């Protein structure tokens, strides 16, 4: 059972997103993906597998649409194909520790999230944004169980996960992003939102970012 407060938030997320401009919906989803991106980068480095550039290029292209509404000559189909090809199959790897296994899954889910982001850009269905937010929550859920070494049969399992700082932080960030976007009317506000979302120091599961921020779109 997932944290109740997060479940309630996600159940109400789609209608809340529909009240926002499409550009703001994209920005919310992209922000969730930015917090997952370091997970993929770390997985790719440790396993010597993947296509970090595909995810980064996809995120940059979607941000450009959100910030400037400029779709340009982007090869969207190619980006989508690259992200799907860059999504790891956990059966391909043989991690020696539970932590390594969780990182592989976190990398897989980060790729899923960016793929969903590209599909959201294509069809404008905010359900994709909700699925992205759910993946973010579930990635954190799995990480908390590992770092706290929680017994799956612990009667306080759900409570311990719900109260963990990583879970609270991801929930509060999604809640804050939604609230902040609802207050943004000018494009300059959306650019500032992007600036705050890019290159988080740590991912949603506490992985330290190894990349520098790409240039902002003006």
Secondary structure, 3 states (H helix, E strand, C coil): CCCHHHHHHHHCHHHHHHCCCHHHHHHHHHHHHHHHHHHHHHHHHHHCCCCHHHHHHHHHHHHHHHHHCCCCCCCHHHHHHHHHHCCCCHHHCCCCCHHHHHHHHHHHHHHHHHHHHHHHHHHCCCHHHHHHHHHHHHHHHHHHHHHCCCCCCCCCHHHHHHHCHHHHHHHHHHHHHHHHHHCCCCHHHHHHHHHHHCCCCECCCCCECCCCCCCCCC
